[in-house]
Amino acid sequence: QVQLVESGGGLVQAGGSLRLSCTASGSIFSSNMGWYRQAPGKQRELVALITMLGGTNYADSVKGRYTISRDNAKNTVYLQMNSLNPEDTGVYSCKQETIHGVNAGRSFWGQGTQVTVSS
């Protein structure tokens, strides 16, 4: 069973930055990787995606402020978050969507890390 572990969340003032990390127990080489956010009282939403080929996609609310990247050698995906505002508050979770290999077609989730932005 693939396990994903997020880290890097915390409390930050508006205008500040955080860098989240998500490390998988297995290879992410053949996977699309995404960061999702669930704000209090809201549904979980995709904020950033990086494909296995390195293409990226962002939610409109975070474009120009967030950057997703991956290090396949470390089985890790990152989310650099700048110019944070209170609306960015939520639980950030990592999702692995396996495209090829023994787990092709399967998705795995991490437990999430809390990000709180104070005004």
N, C-alpha and C positions, 0 to 999 in steps of 0.2 A: 504494500500500500504506500503510495506516494504521500509524503508529508511536506507541507509548506509552512515555514516559520517566518512571520513578519517581525520587524523590529524598527526602531527609530521614531516611534510616535512620542507624543508628550504634549506639554503645555507651552504655548508660545504666544507672544504678543502680536497683535495685528501689525503687518508689515514685515514680520520675521520669516524665517525659512526653516524647513525641516527636510531631511533626507530619509526616506523609508527604504528598507531593504526587505527582500523576500528571498529566502534560500530554500531550494527544494532538496529533498533527500535523494533525488535521482536526476538524470540529465534533463535539461530544458531545451536541448538543441533542436528537437523536432516539435517544439510546442510554441503556440502563441501564448503570450503572457499578458495578463491584464490586472489593473488596479481598479478596485471598486470602492465606492464610499456609500455608507449609510448614515445619513444625518438623523438626528432625533425626530421621530414621528414621520419619517419619509421612507420611501422605498429605496432599496439599494440601486445605485446607478454606476455605470461605467464611466470612469474619469480618464483613463489612459490605457492604450493597448499597443503592444509591440509584437509584430508578427515574427515568425521563425526566420524570415528573410530580412528583418530589421525595419520594416515599414512601421510607421507610427500613426496613431489616431487619438484625438483628444476631444473631450467634451468641450462645448463652446465656453462654458463657465471657467475653464482652466487654461485655455489656449493662451500661449505667451507667458504663462506663469509656471506651469508644470513641465517637467521633462522626464520622460520614461527612457530607460536604457537597460541593456542586459549585458551580462558577462557569462557566456556559456561555459567557460572554463571553470567558473566558480558556482555554476548552477544558480545564479542570483540575478534578480531583476530589481532595479532601483526606481524610485520616484523622487525626483528633486522638486520640492515645492517652494516657490518664492512668492513674495508679496502676499502672504497669507492674510485672509480676512475672516471674520467670525463665521461667515457662511461656509467656510471650508471645514468647519468642525464636523467630526463624525468618526465612525469606525472604518478604517481603511483595510480592505482585505485583498489578498492576492489570489488570482485564479490562473491555473495552468490548463490549457486546452491542448491535448496531445493530438498531433496531426499524423505522425508516422510512428511505427514501432509497435511494440507489444500492447501498449495502452492507447492505440489509435482510437479516436472517437470519444475518449473519456476525459472528464474534467475533474480537477481537484482544487480544493479551497484551503486557504489558511484560516487560522482562528481570528485574525484581525488585530489591528493595533489602533489605539485611541489617539486621535489628534484633536486637541482643543485649542482654539484660537480666541484669545481674550481681546476685548476692545479697549 
